[in-house]
């Protein structure tokens, strides 16, 4: 009978210790960024506006060249590693650019 109150006290102390340890881990976190900081980050991450729009052939050529270089363990040039614009996906001129870009590496 005497063991039951000791067990309850032990469990309460254990729960208190775990709660304190869990709360101590929160001290190193930074607060969420303010709206002005979020706007600054968005403007910094945006790519610079191109002087002239690129054709889908040019985009395909750069992407194809970078893909072929990557398969050969060669680094891509900064202007070649670009995402495929939605308006160029599946177009014949894009496919031609991809093929020519790959051929330019080999």
C-alpha positions, 0 to 999 in steps of 0.5 A, spaced: 500 500 500 505 504 501 508 503 494 502 507 490 503 514 493 511 513 492 509 511 485 504 517 484 509 522 486 515 519 482 510 519 476 509 527 477 516 529 478 518 525 472 512 529 468 515 535 471 522 534 469 520 532 461 516 538 461 521 543 463 526 539 458 521 540 453 520 547 454 528 549 454 529 546 447 524 552 445 529 558 447 534 557 441 528 558 436 527 565 432 521 568 432 517 568 425 519 573 420 515 580 420 512 582 413 517 587 411 522 581 412 518 577 408 517 582 402 525 583 402 526 576 402 522 575 396 525 581 392 532 578 393 530 571 391 526 574 384 531 573 378 533 579 375 529 581 369 532 579 362 533 584 357 530 581 352 525 575 352 528 568 350 525 564 345 523 557 347 528 554 342 534 558 346 531 555 353 531 548 350 538 549 348 540 551 355 537 546 359 539 540 354 546 543 354 546 543 362 543 536 362 548 533 358 553 536 362 550 534 368 550 527 365 558 527 364 559 530 371 561 537 368 558 543 371 553 547 368 554 555 367 550 559 371 545 561 365 544 554 363 541 551 369 534 555 368 527 552 370 523 550 364 517 555 363 510 553 362 509 556 356 515 552 352 513 545 355 512 540 349 513 545 344 517 543 337 522 548 338 523 547 345 524 539 343 529 542 338 533 546 342 533 540 347 536 536 342 541 541 339 543 543 346 545 536 348 549 535 341 553 541 343 556 537 349 558 531 345 
